[in-house]
Each structure stands twice: as C-alpha cells, then as structure tokens.
Amino acid sequence: MDFTFRYQGKDHDTLSHINFKIKKGEMLVIAGPSGCGKSTLALALAGFLFQQDFGSVMGSIEFEGKDISRIPLFEMADKVGLVQQNPENQFCTLTVIDELAFGLENRCLPISEIHQRIQWALMVIDGQNLEHREISSLSGGEKQKIAIASMLAAKPDVLILDEPTSNLDPQASQNLFDVIQNLREILGLTIIIIEHKLKQLLPYNPHLIIMNQGNITEQIALRTYLSSKRPHKTPQTDEHRGKYESSEMIHANDFSIAYANKEVLSGIKLTIKEGEFISLMGKNGAGKSTLLLGLMGLLPPSHGNITLLGCDLKTQSVSEIAKKVGIVFQNPDHQIFTVTVWHEAIFAPRNFGLPPSQYEAKTQRLLDACGLALFKDIHPNKLSYGEKRRLNLVSILSYNPKVILLDEILIGQDEDNAYFLLNLLKEHAQCGGVVIMAHHQPDLVNAFSTRTLFLDKGRLILDCPQALTEGRLLELDQPYFLAEALSLESA
C-alpha cells in the first residue's frame, strides 16, 4: 500500500505511491512508456527488491495478507513466478531439460513428478521439440518460451510476465494468451502481465493499469481504454518506392548457412536496392536472426555467396563490412560494452576514425530525441530494456551506415516510441539507405515498410511488396496476421 521505491544512488523515486489490488484468479495488465517503472514493479511484486540493499522502500506490498518484505524469497518463489523481460537473465543451466528441472529439483520433488511437470510445461508452450536443445542454440522467441515454461512447471499461484510475447510471432503470442486464460479458469491462477501488445489481450477483458514516470496514472478496463485511444497517423510509403531502382546494394545468390552440419538457411536468393525498408518476418526459429548475421558477414555461408555494393562479403573483414552495415542484435546487452551512455553512442564513429565534427552534434540530437540525453553520463546497464534498444539504434545511426539490420528493435517500446523509431528508420531509407527489420509487429511496421521477406524453416517463401503481403501469406496458408485480425474484430 502506498508503495514507493528508490534505487540506491538515484536522486528520484522509480516507483511512487503505488496503490492497487488484485484478487485471486484475476488478470491484470500493466502498460506505460519505456522506462516508467513497470519492470521494477514486477520485481517488487515478486519479492526481489526486499532481499538485498537495492534501495530505499516506503509503504508496503502485501501478499495473502502478509508484508512481502517479511516473507523469505524461497517462500515467495513457491507462490509467485516471475518471467523476466530478458529471458537470458533468468537462465541458470545450459540445456532446456536442465533449465526446466532446475527449480523443481531445488524443491526436492520426486523424479516422476519432475518429469511429468516438464512434459506438461513443454506441451503448454508448444515446445516439445525443444526439450533436448542447448539454450544457446535457441532463437530469441524459443528462449522466451522456455523461460515461461520453467515458471509454469513450478505451478505458482501468481504468474508475473514481463513482456512475455516480445520475441514471439503473432500466432505464438495468441496461443500463449489462450493458455494463460485456460489456466486462470481451471486452476484459478492469478496473472499480472506487463505488455505493449494490448489489442491481443482484449478477448480476456482484463483490468489495465497505466504507469508513467513511476506513478499509476490510470486504472481502467482494457476495452474502455482502447476504445478511447486515438490511432497514430501512419505515413505513406509510396513516395519513395522505386526512387533508387537502378542502384543495387545487396545480392544473395543461393545463400545457405549451416550449424553443426544442420542447414538453418537454405538457398536464399534476393536482391535489395537503395531506398528499401524491408520487413523480415517468419515464425520463431525460422532463421531471421541467422539471415541478418549472414548479411553482416558474422556467419560464413555453407553454400552460395552475398555481395555488398558489388563486393563479395567473403573477401571483406567484418571490420570493413561494419563501416557500411550496422546491426542491432536481438538482445541489447550483447552489444553494450562501454561505461557511459555517451561513450556507447559514439563508440562506432570514433572507432572508425571519423572527426568529432561529423558525429558529436548528430549523436547529441539523437539522444535528445530518443529521451536518453539525461542518462548520457550513467552506465548503460542502468537503463531499462526499452531504453537500451533505443541506445543500440543511436549507436548505429551515429555513423550512418548505408545498410541497417535490426533484430526485434521494437521490443520494450511503447507505441509512441515505436512510431518514433520507425520514422527515424524510414528517413534513413528515404535518404538512400537500406533498412532490414526482423520483427513480429505487422500492425506497426506495415505502414512503413516497402517490401516483405518471409522465412519458413530456413527458406525464403515470400518476397513481395508490402501491400500484397497479407493476401499472399493467406494463400500460402501462413496465418501470421490472424491473431492481430481477431483482436481488431473484437475491439
């Protein structure tokens, strides 16, 4: 009640006077801009903020009538399961089967029950095919599924999910929400979801909390909130289609990539020209991240080749390619390695030997526009997940490579920030660059992209203008847009 929290060393409250109640078996959705305190609230509700000297606390949070600060963490873990925003932050083992068994073995459950729960959890997330995989070999979406399964296997009374569908394709997202709803009805499971994809949650009619700058600004039914929300104005993309028709940037000729003698990408053939903003889509594990890494030269082909500006990638070092191609990885922590936000933002142009006059003022403007200027002197690890994603993009735009490759850049972004980033990228394409964005948010990106590439099991099954994408996917029996369409119909 009236819960306030300030991280150690901060000069302002991260959470301020938080008050709400949730009953057993209810579903609560928490939304708000990136960096507003949602993930910190999730940590507090799961009991993590009270176990070490993370910061100062005022007020209290009660669970089943008891102050959480007085409940040992191991007792809270039996009752409340938290799936973190970055699934890699909660993995403790190297294989899927070990990860699912880890918490159950620590509870000293019988082997037969552990096996039964693991099989049940894998079935719930449609992940039976992942049981014997190494975690390092999983795609981002597959890792997210395993993180969720490991919490479900513990059978908590309350499940807290911090953006559980950020890496999942639309159909997998809908399947997960359906499963969660069934568990609510059958087991009386209480659900708290931090989520930006609010439309897909409409069929379950949850209560919604809106946060901003650490405060709860609104408590309202989700349906009521969405019906009153004004849609964003979407840009027209036709204005720059075909503007650079004669200038080829990338050409892939029968390009394939194999891991451990298993082909992950097979026979990719495509040509990409200046001015294109490309949506790279496909189900989890289809090969999207692998293709981006291949285009960057980080993964060598097992067959075929890729040319960049007329030169074979195999003849160029990664450092040479990086001057012309910038990449944002799926996990922001995988490419943050300096001690301040400012140094991270200017690392690439400074490393490439560009004069400060070419990048310092531009980088400062980008940080201002992305809401990161106030953090320029702090360590990047202190940023929220969504803020890190924006910093990743700034660090690429600061030196203006011709080609920008993006792996799920919209993860952790509220709708306003997502549209802002998309407009930045659209401007880059209109100025003669190329943007290739892997994503699972067709409702946001459709209005910006000019072309869609769709992968299925490592093969390029669709390459067409954006306007034709949905119809062509339905022809191919790929219900990629079905979940989004259903949520819009029920609004």
N, C-alpha and C positions, 0 to 999 in steps of 0.2 A: 504494500500500500504506500502511495506517495513515494515511490522508489526513485532515488537519484544516485547516479554513479559517475565518478570522475577518475579517469586513468591516471596513474602515477606520473607526475611530470607535466600533465596538461594544465592549462590555465582556464579551462572551461569544462562544463559538465557534458559528458557524452550522452547520458540519459538524464532527463529532468522531470521529476514529479510524475512518474508513470503510474497510472491507475486504470485497471480493467479487471474483469472477472471472466473466467471461462468454466463452464460446468462439464462434468464427465460426459464424454460422448459427443461433444460439440466440435465443430470445425471453425477455427479462427484463422483469418488471413491477415498478414501484416505487410503493408506496402509503403513505399515512400522513396524519395530520391536517393541515389547512391551516396553513401557516407552519412546517412541521417541517424544511424544508431541501431538499425534492425538486427544485424548480426551480434552486436553487443548485448542486445536484449535477449536474443536466443541463448547466448552463453549464460546470462544471468538466470533465465528460467530453468536451465538445466543444472544449475548449481555450481558452475565452474568458476565464477567470479569471486566466490566466497572462500575458496580453498587456499589461496595464496594472496600475497600482498600486491594485488593488481592495481588497487586504487582505493579511493575513499567511498564509503557507502552511507547513504542516509535513507531512512524509511525501511521497508521490508518487502519480501515476496513470500507468500505463504502457499504451501502445497499440502493439501488434505489437512488444513488447519494448523500446520506446523511451519515455523520460520525456516526457510531453506538454509539460511546461514548456520543453523544448528543441526542440520542433517548431514552426516558424513557422505562424502561423494560416492562411495561404493553403494550406499543405500539409495541415493538418488538415481544412480545408474541402473538399478534394478527396476525403477519406476518410470524414469524419463529417458528416452533415447533421442540423441541429437545427431542429425546428419548435417555435417558442416558444408559450407558453400564450396570449398575446395576439397574434394574427396581425398586427395592425397594427404591432407593434413591429419586424417584420422586412421590411415592405414598403419598397421603395426607389423605386418608379415610380408612375405614375398609372393605368395600364391593365393589364388582365390579361395581354395578349400581351407587353407590355414587361417585366412582372414575371417571367414565365416565361423570357424570353430573357435577362434581366439577367445571371444567374450564368453562363450558357452563353457569352454574348458576352465576358465577362471571362476566360473560359478560352480565348478565341480559336478556338472550334470552327468548322468550316465551316458556312456558312449552311444548306446542305441538311440537315446533321445537327441543327442547332438546330431547324429546322422539324420534323424527324422526332421529336425528343425532346419537343417541346412538344405535338404531337398525341398522342403516346403517353401523356404525363403527364395530359393532359386526359381521355383515354379511361379511364385507370385510376381517376380520381376521379369519373367520370361527369359531367364538366363541360364538354363540348364546346360547350354553349350559352352558356358564359360567356366564350368566347375574345375577343370584341370589346367586352366591357363595361369601363366605368371602375370602378376598385376602389371608389371612394366610393359607387357605386350598388349594391354587393353587400350582401346580408344578412350577418349575423354568421357563419352556417353556410357561406355561399358563400365568404366571405373565408378561413375555415379550410380549405376545400377547396383554394383557390389557394395558400395557404401550404404545404400538404402537396405539391401538385403541383410547386411550384418546387423543393422539395428532391428529390423523386423524379426530376425531369428531369436533375439533376446526377449521378444514378446513383452514390450513395455506397456504401461498403462497410458502414457502420453508419448506421442511421437512429434518431435520438432524437426521440421525440414527447412533448411536454409537454401532457397532456390533449388529445389530438388530436380527440376526439369531443365536447368540452364544448358546442359550438354545433350539433352535428349531430343530426338526428332519428334515432330508433332504427334505421330501415332503412338510412339512410346510414351510420350507425356500423357496423352489421354488414357492409355492403358493403366499407367501408374495412378492417376487420379481416380479411375474407376475402382482399382484395387483398394486404395485408401478408403474410399466411400464404403465399399463392402466390409472392410474391417471395422469401420465405425458401426455399421448396422449389426454385424454378427458378434463382435467382441466388445462393443462399447468403447472402442479406442478413441481417445481424445487427440485431436490433430491441430497443430499450430504450423502454418505454412508461411514462410517468407517468400513472396513471389511477385514477379512483374507481369507474368502472363495471366492476367486476371480473367480474360474472356473464357478461357478453358475451364475455369472453376465455377462458372455460372450455374451449370446444372445441379450443383450441390448446395446452392443458396447459402453460402457461409456468411458469417459476420465479418466485417472488414474494419481494421484499424489502419488509419493513415498517420504516418510519422513524418516529421520534418525538424531537422536540427535538434534531435534528441527529445522532442516533445510529441505527444499524441495530439494531433490537430483535429481528428475526426473519428468517430465511431459510428458505423452505418452499415446497413445491409449492402452486400456487394452489388446486387441487382440495381438498387436505388442509386448507388454511386456511379455505376457505368452508364445508366440511362441519363444522368445529368452531365456527363463528361463530354465536352466538345471535341470532335475529332481534329487531328492535326491536318493542316493543309499539306497536300502532297505535291511534289514537283512534277513537271512534265519532263520526260526524258528524251522525247523525240528530237528536241532542239539540237542535240549533238550527235545523234546516230548518223553514222556514215561520214562524219566530218573528216576522219582520218583514214578513209578506206584504203588508200594506197600504201600506208606505212605499216609494215608487219613488225611486231615486237617479239612474239614467241611462236615457235612452231615445234610441235611434238610429233614425232614420226614413229609410230608403233612402239611407244614408250611403255616399258614394264619395269616393275620393282618387285623383288622377292626378299622375304625374311626367312632365314633358316630353311632355304630350299622350297619355301611356300610362296607362290606368287600372290602378292597383295594388290598390285595394279597390273592390268593386262591389256596390252595393245592400244594404249591411248593415242588417238590421233586428233589433233586440233591445231588451229591457227588463231592467234589473238593479235588484234591490231590496236593501234593508238586510239585513245578515247573510249575504250570499252570499260564498263562497270559490270563485272560478271558475278553472278550468284553461283556458288559451288555448293550443291545440295546432294542429299542422299541419307539413307538411314545410318544409325550408329554402326561404326565398323565397316562402312562401305569403301573407305580408302581416301577420304577427303584430306585428312592431315598428311597422309603419305604423299599425295599428289603435290601439295604445297611444298613439302620438304624436298621433293624431287625437282620442282621448278626452281627452288633456291640453290640446288646443287648440293644439298646436305645428304641426300641419299642417292648413290650411284645407280644407274639403270642396270637391270639384268639383261635387257634387250632394248634395241632402238636407241633413239637419242632425242635431245631437246636443243634447239638453237635459240639464243637470246641475242637480238639485234644482229642476226646473221652469223653469230659465232657459236660453235658447239660448246655446250656447258662443260663437257669433259675436258676441254682444252684450257679452261679457266679455273683459277683457285677460288675458293669460297670468298676470300677477302676481296677479290676483283669483282665477283658477282654481287657482293653486298653493296658496292657503290652504286649499282644500277637497280638492285632488287632489295626491298626492305620487307621483313617478315615479322608478324606479331604471332607468337605461339599461343596455343590454347590455354596454357597455364601461365599467368603473368609472372609468377615467381621464377620461371625458368629463364627469364632474360632481364632480371633486375639484379644488378651486382655492384652498384656504387653506393656511396654513403649519404647522399642527399638527392632530393627530387631534381634539383637544378643540374647536378652533375650527371644524373641519369639522362635527363632530357637532351643535354648537349654532348653526350659521350661520342656518338657516332660521327657527327661532323668534325669534332675536334680530333678524333682518332684518324679520320680521313685527311687531316691536314688543311681543312678549309679555314680561311681567315675569319676571325670572330665577327667581322662586319657582315658576313654572309648568313650568319645563323643566330647570333645572340638576340637581336631585337625581334626576329621572327619567332624564336623559341619562347621569349617572354610573352609575346602576344598569344601564342597557342596555350601557354599555361594559364594566362588570364581567362581566355575563352573557355577552357576546359575546367575552370573552377579549382585549379591547382596552385595558383600563384602564392596563396597564403602558406602553402606547405613546402615552398622551394628549399628551405633550409633544414627540413626534417628528413629522417631516414625513410626511404620508400616503403619499407616493411610496415611502417605505422599507418599507411594508407589503407582504406577499405579496398575490397576486391574490385569494385567498380572503378574506383579512383586509380588503382594500379593499371587497369585496362586502358584508361584514358592516357596515363603516363606512357604506356607502351606505344600508343599511337603517336603521341607528341615526339617521342624519341626517334620515330621513323620520319615523320613529316619535317622534322628539323633540318634534314639534309636533302629532302625532296628527291628520292629515287624515282626512276621512271616507272617501275612496277612495284606495287604494294600488295603483299599477300597477307591475308587476315584470317586467322583461325578462331572463329567464335568471338569476335571483338565486342559483340553486344552483350555478352554475359555480364551480369551485375549492373546493367544500365537501366534506369527507369526510362519511360517513353520519351521524355523531353531530351535527356542526354543521348539516347539512341538516335533520335532525329538530328540532333546537332552533329554527331559524329558522321552520320550518313551524308549530311550536307557537305562536311569537310571533304569526304572522300569523293563525292560527286564533283566537287570543284576541281579536285586533283585530276580526275578523268577528263573533264571538260578542257583542261589546260594541256591535254596531250599525253597524259599518263595512262596507266592501266591499273585497275583495281580488281582483284580476285578475292572474293569474300566467301569463306565457308561459313554456313550459318543454318539455323533451324527456325528462323522467324520470317517466313514469307510474307506475313501480313505487314511487316515494317519495311522490308527490303524491296518488295515488288515495284514500288513506285520509283525507286532509284536505279535499279539495275537495268541494263540493256539486253542482257543475254543470260541464259541459264545453262549450266552444265550439271547433269545429274548422274551420279555414280551409283552402281548397284553391284555389290560383290566384286569390287575392283575393276569393273568395266564401265566405260562411258556409254550409257544407253540413251542419253538425250543431250542434244546440243542445238538450241533454238532460241529465237528472240523471246524476250521476257513475256510479251503479250500472249504468246502461244503456249506457254509452259504448262499452265494448269490443265488445259484440254489434252495436251499430248501425254501428260502423266496419267490422266484417267484412261486414255487409250491403251497405255502400257500396263494398266491395272496396278498403278502405284498410287495408293490413297494418301499421298503426302499432305494434301490440303484438307482432308476430310475432317480432321479434328477441329481445325480452325473454322471451317464452314459450319459445322454443327453448333459451335459455341456462338457464332454470329446469329444463327437462326433462332437460338433460344433466348437471345437478348431481349 
